[in-house]
Amino acid sequence: MRRGFSFTAAFFVAAVATTAASASAQTIDIDTHAMREAMRSAFHGAYQGRDRGPEQSDRFSAKYKIGRDGRFSLSNISGDIVVTGGGGDEVSVEATKRARGDRNALGDVRIQADSGTGRVDIRTEYPRMSHTNVSVDYTVTVPNGASVELHSISGTVKVSGVRGNVRIETVSGGVTASDTPNVELAKTVSGDVSLSGISTDGNVTAGTVSGTVTAKGLKAKRLDLSSVSGDITLTDVNVTSVHAKSVSGGFEYTGTIQKGGDYDVNVHSGTIRFALSNPSGFYLNADSFSGSIRTDFPVTIGGTATRDDNDRNSRRMRMGQAVRGSNGDGSATLTLRTFSGSIVIAKR
């Protein structure tokens, strides 16, 4: 799908931020304020004058037949996107253009559709070198078996009830996916990412630069998660592998870990907490520079179980040290690193 220059430029900014967030937490130094200012400057033309004059609007409506397991994609610049899975074999697209002041500006923005056998691609096109203040909100219904790919610059993106593969990217706005089992990608630069009702045999990637990442009731083979400024919280999850990074924010995992699973978490300023239900065992590889390390499960270090005479249910290690030890069968691996924060392995 073809994208305009402004869209590509925005995702270049996002790509730089995401690449930086993938580095070691101890070495990241991202000026998120400067990044947001650069983005605001880059898109100033698209939003100039948005709040001047009465609101004008124009509606677009169309349907496209793609089959029950077809492919739908949408690229937008400014405006919210809501996609819902439904029955039938058609895509229903409802769009509302909004502007303030000159109504003629609505005609400068075009909604282009490119459809073929089993697919439809929608994109919002703005005139080059224009200072138009038009935004476009989309409400879309797709066959619930369809695959969906969504891209936006400024606006929230919500997807629900879609059973096909889903990929979502936006720059400024939140991302929400619910009852959408096959989410592959959910990313934003400025906004929160919220996932629920995901159950897949594949991998899930989710991330934000300025915002939180939350997931509930999630089952997957692997999770790749990142946040520069915000917490990562996983509740009632069942995954074989987790790789998570955060700079200014904590990490919390509540659920089960798998035999042979791999759980690698690296944060700079924040606490790492695992609340586990009856694990068969794990090998703990933990480092904290200025925080404590505590486990409610007995961990054997060099052939000696950890012990605290004052609390039999809590095994505490002193601050500022590395801990290497095993619990139970030691089959899962917990590799946990924080610079300024504590590490807690708790019983659920």
N, C-alpha and C positions, 0 to 999 in steps of 0.2 A: 504494500500500500504506500502511495506517495504521500510525503508529509512536507509541509512548507518549511521555509527557512527558520521562522521563529520557533516552530515546534522542535526542529532539530537542535537549535541553539539551546533551548531549555533543557533538553535531555542530555546535552553535553555537560551542562552545569551539574545535573543530577548524577551523571556518570562519574564526574570528578569526585563528588562528595561520597558516593558509594564506594569508589575505589579507596579513598582515604579511610573510610570506616572499616575496611577490611584489613587494615594494617594492625600491628600490635597495639593494644590499648595503651601501653606505656609510652608510645611514640606519637600518638595522634595529637595534633594541635590545629583544630579547624576553627576558623573565625566564622561561625554560622551567621552572625549579624551582617558581616561584610558580604557573605554569599547571598543573603536575602536581599540586601540593597542592590547587588549586581543584577539579580533576577528582576527586581522591581524596575530598575532602569531599563533592562532589556525589553520589558513588556509594557513600558509606560504608554506607548502609542496605542496599545489595544484597549487601555482602560481610561485614557484621558477624557475627562469630562463626564464620567459615568453618572455622577450624582447631580448633574445640572439639568433642570427642566423636568417636565412631566414624563412619566414612563410611557413608552410606546412598545407595542408588541405585535407580533405576526406569527401565525401558526403554520406548521408543516405536518402533513400526515401521509403515510404511505405504507403499503404492505408488499412483501416480497416472499415468494415461495422458495424455500431452500431445502425442504425435507426435514425429517425428524432428527437427523444427526448431521446437519449442515454446519457451516462455519460463518460466524458473524463478527465483524470488526467495526470499531468506531473510533475516530480521532477527532477530538474537540480541542478548542483553544480556551474558551471561557464559558463556564456554566456547569451545572450539575448533571450527572448521568445516573439513571436508575434502570437496571436491567433485571427482569424477572422471567423465570422459566414458566412456560405454560404448555398447553396441549397443541395439537395440530402440527402443520408443517410449514407455517408462515412466520415471518418476522414482521411485527407491527412496530412502526416507528412514529412516535409523536414528538415533535420538537416545537419549542417556543423561543422565538427570537425576542430579545428585550433590549431596549435602548432608552436613553433619556435625551430629550431635546428634539433634534431633527429626525422625523420619521423616515426620511429618505435614506438614513444610514442603514435601516433594516435591509434594504435592497442591495446594499454593497456586500453583504455577507450571504454566501450561497451554501446550501446543503447539497453535496454531491453524492450520488449513489452509483456504485459500480457493482453490478450483479451478474452472476453466471450460474452454471449448474452447481447446486449445492453450496452456494456462498453468496454473501452480500457484504460490501465494504462501504461504510458511510464516513464522510469526512466533512468538516466545516472549513470553508475556504474564505479567507479574508483578502481584501485587495492589498496588493503590495504597496508599501510606503504610505499606508493609511493610518489615520488617527481615530478610526471608528471606535465607538464605545459599546458595541453590540456584544451581548452574551447570548449563548444558546443553551437551553436546558433540554435534555433528552429523557424521554420515558419510553423504554423499549421492552417488548415482550418477545421472547424467542422460544422455539420448541425446546422443551427441557433437556433434550438429548444433544443440543447443539454445543459446539465449541465457541467460546467468546474471547475476544481480545479487545481491550479498551485502553485508550491513551488520552490523557488530558493535560492541559497546562494549569488552569486555575478552576477548581471546582471539586466537590466531593463526588466519589464514585461508590455506588452501592449495587451489589449483585446478590440475588437470592433465588433459590429453587432451580438452579441450573446444574444439570448432571454431567455435561461435557467438560472438557478441559477449559480452565479459565485463567487468563493472564490480565493483570491490571497494573497500570502505571499512571501516576499523576505527579505533578510538581508541587502545587500548592492546594492542599485539600486532603481530607481524610479518605480512607479506603475501608469499606466494610463488605465482608462476604459471609453470608449465613446460609445454612442448608445447601451448601454448594460443595459437594464432596471432593471434587477434583481440581481445586485451586492449585495452580503451579507457581504463580508469581503474584505478589501483592506488594507494591512499593510506592512510596511517596517521599518527597523531600521535606515538606513542611506540613505535618498532619499526623494523625494517629492511624494505626492499622489494627483492625479488629476482625478476627476470624472465628467462626463457630460452625459446627456441623460438618467438618471436613473428615472424610474417611477414604484414604487412598493408599494404594500399594506403591505409589511413587514418591517423589520428593516435593517439598514445599519450601519456597523462598519468600521471605517477608522482611521488609526493612523500612526505616525512616531515618532522616537526619535529625529533625526537630519534632519529636513526638514519641508516643508509646507504641509498643507492639503487644497486643493481647490475643490469646487464643484459648478457646474453651471447647472441651469435648472433641478433641482433635486426635485422629489416628493417622499415622503416616510412616513411611520407611525412614525418611530423613527430613529434618528441619534445619534450614540455614537462616539465621535471624541476625539482624543488625540494627542498632540505634546509636546515634551519637549523643543526643540529649534526650533521655527518657528511659523509662523502665521497660523491661521485657517480662511479661507475666504469662505463664502457661498453667492452665487449670484443667484437671481431669484429662490429662493427655496420656497417650500410649504410643510412643515412637521408639524406633530402634536406634536412631542416631540424632543427636542435636549438636549443632555448631553455632554458638551465639557470641556476639561481641557487642559491648556497650562502653561508651566513654564516661558519660555523666548519667548514671542510672544503675539500678540494681537488676538482678535476675532472680525470678522465682519460678520453681517447677513443682507442680503438685500432681501426682499420679503414680504410674508404675514405670519401672525400667526393665528392659529385656535382657535375658541371658545373651551374652556376647555383644550387648549394646555399647555404644560409644557416645559419651556425653562430655562435650568440650565447651567450657564457658570461660570467657575472658572479659573482665570488666576493669575499668580503671578506678572510678570513684563510685562505689556501691557495694551492697551486700549480695552474696550468692546464697540462695536458700533452696534446698531440695526437701520436700516433704513426701516420703515414700511409703507405699503400701506393700508390706511383706516382700521385700526384695530377696531373691535367692542368694544374692551376694554381689559385692562390687570390689574393685580395686580403687582406692582413693589416692589421687595424685593432686595434692592441694598446696597452694602457695598464697600467703597473705603477708604483705610487707608491714602494714600497720594495723591489722585487725586480728581477732581471735579466730580459731578454728574449733568447731564443736560438732560432735556426732552423737546421736542417740543410739547408734548401733556400735557394738564392739568392733574395734579395728585392731588387727594384729600388726605390730610394727617390729620388724626384726625378730619375730618369734615371741614377742611379749604383747599381751593385750593391753590397750589403754585403760587407765583406771583413774577414777577420782573418788577418794575415800569419803568425801562429803556428799556425793550424789551418785549412786550406783547406776542410775539411768542416763547419766550424762558423762560423756568422755570429752574432756577439754584439754586442748594443747595450748601452750603459751603463745603469746602474741609474736608476730613477726617471724614466722618460721615456715618451713616446708614440711609437709606430712606425706609419707608414703606408707601405705598399709592396706590390708585386705580384710574384708568382711565376708563371712559365709563362703560360698564357692568362688568368690572373686571373679566371676565371669564377666560382669559389666565393668566398664572403665569410666570413672568420673575424673576428668582432668579439669580442675577448677583453679582459676587464678584471679586475684584481685589485688590492687595496690593499696587503695584506701577503703577498706571495708572488711567485714567478717565473712566467714564461710560456715554455713550451718547445714548439717544433714539430720533431718528430724523424722520421727515416726509420725505417720499420718493417722 
